[in-house]
């Protein structure tokens, strides 16, 4: 069974920094895209950042220049460094990954981790 295990998050004041990480564990051949989405109360889930197997990154418009995504390919882990946090960054952050096993691709989501930015 493959799962994504998230860690990090928490409470921080506006202007501060926080990081979250997500590791894929279980049996699989490789991981393609890994990334983060977030969902605030009453809002739709939105893209935060993704990174492909080749290292190409994509960022949501609202986090560009403030957040940085990185990846440890040997550990199948993705990291999100969040700087200059704003109250509007408050949300549940979900890790996602495309897991490849026996020529099939399966999209997985983590359980979510809360990030709260106080004003």
Secondary structure, 3 states (H helix, E strand, C coil): CCEEEEEECEEEECCCCEEEEEEEECCCCEEEEEEEEEECCCCCCEEEEEECCCCCEEECHHHCCCEEEEEECCCCEEEEEECCCCHHHCEEEEEEEEEEECCEEEEEECCCEEEEEEC
